[in-house]
Amino acid sequence: MDPRAIFDRVAAQFGDAVHDYKPGVVGNDKTNKGFINRDNEFKCKAERLLEVMTFLRDDPELRMDFLMCVTGVDYIKEKTLQSVYHLFSYPLRHQICVKVDLPRDKPEVPSVVGIWITADWNEREQYDLLGIIYTGHPDLRRLLMPDDWAGHPMRKDYKEAEMYRDMPTSRYSPLEMLSVYDKAHVQVSTDPNVPGGRKAGLTPGPEETND
Amino acid sequence: MSELIINYADSGEEMTLNMGPQHPSTHGVIRFIVKTDGEIMSSAEPDVGYLHRAIEHIAEKCTYEGFMPYTDRVDYVCAMTANHAWAAAVEKLAGLEVPPRGEWLRIISDELDRISSHCIALGAMAMDIGAITPFPYALREREYINDLLEMLCGNRLTYNYHRVGGVGWDMPEGWRDKVLRFLDHFEPTIDEFNRLITNNDIFVARLANMAPITGSDAIAYGLGGPNLRASGIDYDLRRDAPYSLYSQVKFNVPVGSGQMGAVGDSWDRFWCRVEEWRESVKITRQALDAIEATPKGEFWIHPKKLKPKGDAMARVEAARGEMSCYVVGDGSANAFRARFRTGSFNAMQVIREKSKGLMVADLVALIASLDVVAPEIDR
């Protein structure tokens, strides 16, 4: 089915719950400076997502039986977290992308596990990495990061804690140490808090060995 | 002692076993928390994340082209298709063209790597259920492919060969003949492999009717590639949604039909991969013919000022299912967000469901038959 017709069919059923249909752009257009979507997509309101998704799967002319992937994107400038669903229909061989904009301070969206079972781990991963809350998910735990990890690492404003279980989460970069040493030609600091200090445990420079 | 064991089983108590993370047959660092009463499992809960290297996060830190070596690590057993997925996604995002010679070299390298990946999958699967001999047979063929790919791009495992806009190097002098010679040698060994293991009575009895996955389940769980086709779904991205120049090659798509038992059982998954060897050989031959007509040296259009703004999703048929890459660009030289959808990630969810009521030893066979590779799950 033509992607525009897919959108029209959904819009006829749900009115303004779905909006902003955009056809995918092909080719390189240098004059277009805006955000160019390359796939056919439309946006959906979070509170009516479940109805729309159930319709997309069950309608005999749409039959989107395959949820390819769930992706979270952190548009920090727009203060939006976006949950992106790529859908495909094996019987009818058509494809569409559904996007849901969520406020960054309260990113809650209904879980689609009840519609596509494969959403289970996909949503857990996006919760883990981006902190999108999929309400109604049967088992919303972290998937990849340890259970006691603090924060959601793929958020654009994420700052890693200095220590995790008494282990430092970073170390001095050897390159940084080299540049400190090369630039200064002075004694390498013995202060362990300074990059290039003794704490990093590299071979001591000539100044130090002369002591 | 035997009394003790029987008493234990009679009490109906469940035992919780840890399988992994360093278990040799979990194909990487994956842990299963198995609840078992005697040999029968009531559940096998996968615990993943041991190989999480934040590859998607690294993509935000380096340029589009600089990220290419990292894509090798998404799936290091079949790195070429991961290269292809990233390159295709960025090209779609920026609206770039790839010269035909570049596309054919991509197809040849993809298919060679697919053969090599299936060598590991099939050899390791046979070994996991106790047949040692097929493994060195399969790895012998894989060594030839490693040599050929090393001639092509200098690397044996993580190739870093594809580029945004083409491929990194043209094929060296005489390479085409060497590949043809390898294919001539490899085709009869498929039959040899079939005689050795695929149609072996003990092997068939072990795998037929084991953990069948129905077609609707396979779709619902998002399986892809050979795992999906073994369940009777006739769908191959290379044929049905052709990317690159796959529309110009002719090949069959092997679909599981339950020859030895139920449709979508573990034997069907094994058989599908064996048959894909043949198809990959066919595709490679056609690509090697077609590449003759393309001008030498035109294999890469170097993209200038690669700063796209927008989002794009590219789908590629990888060895263990559909690999899709979703990229968002914000107009800078780095990706704003990159996401890899991989076959193994979805296959893991099936294992949890299908392991209920299986024997512990069958869990090993089920993992192997789905060809799960840990780095693809964790990324």
Interface residues (C-beta under 8 A of the other chain):
Chain A: V25 V26 G27 N28 D29 K33 G34 F35 I36 N37 R38 D39 D65 F66 L67 M68 C69 T71 V73 D74 V84 H86 Y90 R93 C97 W116 I117 T118 D120 W121 N122 L129 L143 L144 M145 P146 P153 M154
Chain B: V48 G49 H52 A54 E56 H57 K92 L93 A94 G95 L96 S216 I219 A220 Y221 G222 I233 Y235 D240 A241 P308 K309 G310 D311 A312 M313 R315 E322 S324 Y326 V328 G331 F336 R337 R339 R341 F345 N346 M348 Q349 D378
